[in-house]
Amino acid sequence: MRIDVLTIFPDYLAPLDLSLVGKARRSGLLDLAVHDLRDWTADRHRTVDDTPFGGGAGMVMRPDVWGEALDAVLADDDAGQPAVLLVPGPGGEVLTQRTAEELAGARRLVIACGRYEGIDARVAEHYATRPGVEVREISIGDYVLNGGEVAALVVIEAVARLLPGVVGNPESLVEESHGAAGLLEYPVYTKPPEWRGHAVPEVLTSGHHGKVARWRRDRALERTAARRPDLLARLAPDALDPADRRV
Ligand SMILES: Nc1cc(-c2ccc3ccn(Cc4ccccn4)c3c2)[nH]n1
């Protein structure tokens, strides 16, 4: 997969050199480039924003600069792969594990990180008509950030870990939160068996795999019912067996 990120704060994406994503880049599993939007400005002040039509506070990012940058990045592709143009924003579709799975199936992601009050709306409008480009406005949650870079980091991590070969043990992708039947994760423990007077639940040291599996499912159900009843409501009817009703 190829990911291009456009931003006026390239250093904000420095964490993408670290850990799992950094390893995927170095091993060639992920081709990721971060571009400074100001490289496509034409004035000596490298201006990327201007005052909003209709008045109001703040500034809006100019469509002409974004157009030059996106045309250049999208054209830089020898195989003419279709691209998903992600535009982070508080009004976008909220990122879920399902979204991450969809995006992990794309050949190319281009992430346009806005700042100020956002990017001129005509940019998303224009590229939505571009053959081979699908535009998706993405929110990472119902809170307001100052720009798209943090959202880009979240999307890239959530997607990169789903790419084949990136995570050492693919099994760990199966039993993950919002994964195992859409439930929250169960509590996890490691050595020592007792720590500051807190013991590890006995069942986990019993060696009885069936009981461990049941205990984990019960805890996941309890947590989901307590913290995210909305996820329970979304479960397929057959996802819960009769024994689950007793939790
Ligand atoms: N889940 C999210 C994503 C964002 C986000 C993403 C990109 C930009 C570019 C500018 N802003 C500031 C801003 C604030 C208010 C209304 C419009 N834009 C962004 C905020 N906030 N919350």
PDBQT file of the ligand as one rigid body, heavy atoms in Angstrom, charges set to zero:
ROOT
HETATM    1  N1  LIG A 301     -12.288  14.133  14.601  1.00  0.00    +0.000 N 
HETATM    2  C1  LIG A 301     -11.832  15.419  14.309  1.00  0.00    +0.000 A 
HETATM    3  C2  LIG A 301     -11.131  15.835  13.155  1.00  0.00    +0.000 A 
HETATM    4  C3  LIG A 301     -10.906  17.170  13.320  1.00  0.00    +0.000 A 
HETATM    5  C4  LIG A 301     -10.254  18.097  12.377  1.00  0.00    +0.000 A 
HETATM    6  C5  LIG A 301      -9.632  17.600  11.217  1.00  0.00    +0.000 A 
HETATM    7  C6  LIG A 301      -9.067  18.474  10.310  1.00  0.00    +0.000 A 
HETATM    8  C7  LIG A 301      -9.103  19.841  10.561  1.00  0.00    +0.000 A 
HETATM    9  C8  LIG A 301      -8.672  20.964   9.837  1.00  0.00    +0.000 A 
HETATM   10  C9  LIG A 301      -8.990  22.109  10.583  1.00  0.00    +0.000 A 
HETATM   11  N2  LIG A 301      -9.600  21.693  11.722  1.00  0.00    +0.000 N 
HETATM   12  C10 LIG A 301     -10.075  22.596  12.750  1.00  0.00    +0.000 C 
HETATM   13  C11 LIG A 301     -11.554  22.782  12.638  1.00  0.00    +0.000 A 
HETATM   14  C12 LIG A 301     -12.252  23.148  13.742  1.00  0.00    +0.000 A 
HETATM   15  C13 LIG A 301     -13.617  23.336  13.655  1.00  0.00    +0.000 A 
HETATM   16  C14 LIG A 301     -14.259  23.155  12.456  1.00  0.00    +0.000 A 
HETATM   17  C15 LIG A 301     -13.499  22.772  11.381  1.00  0.00    +0.000 A 
HETATM   18  N3  LIG A 301     -12.143  22.580  11.460  1.00  0.00    +0.000 NA
HETATM   19  C16 LIG A 301      -9.705  20.332  11.736  1.00  0.00    +0.000 A 
HETATM   20  C17 LIG A 301     -10.284  19.456  12.658  1.00  0.00    +0.000 A 
HETATM   21  N4  LIG A 301     -11.457  17.547  14.490  1.00  0.00    +0.000 N 
HETATM   22  N5  LIG A 301     -12.015  16.465  15.082  1.00  0.00    +0.000 NA
ENDROOT
TORSDOF 0
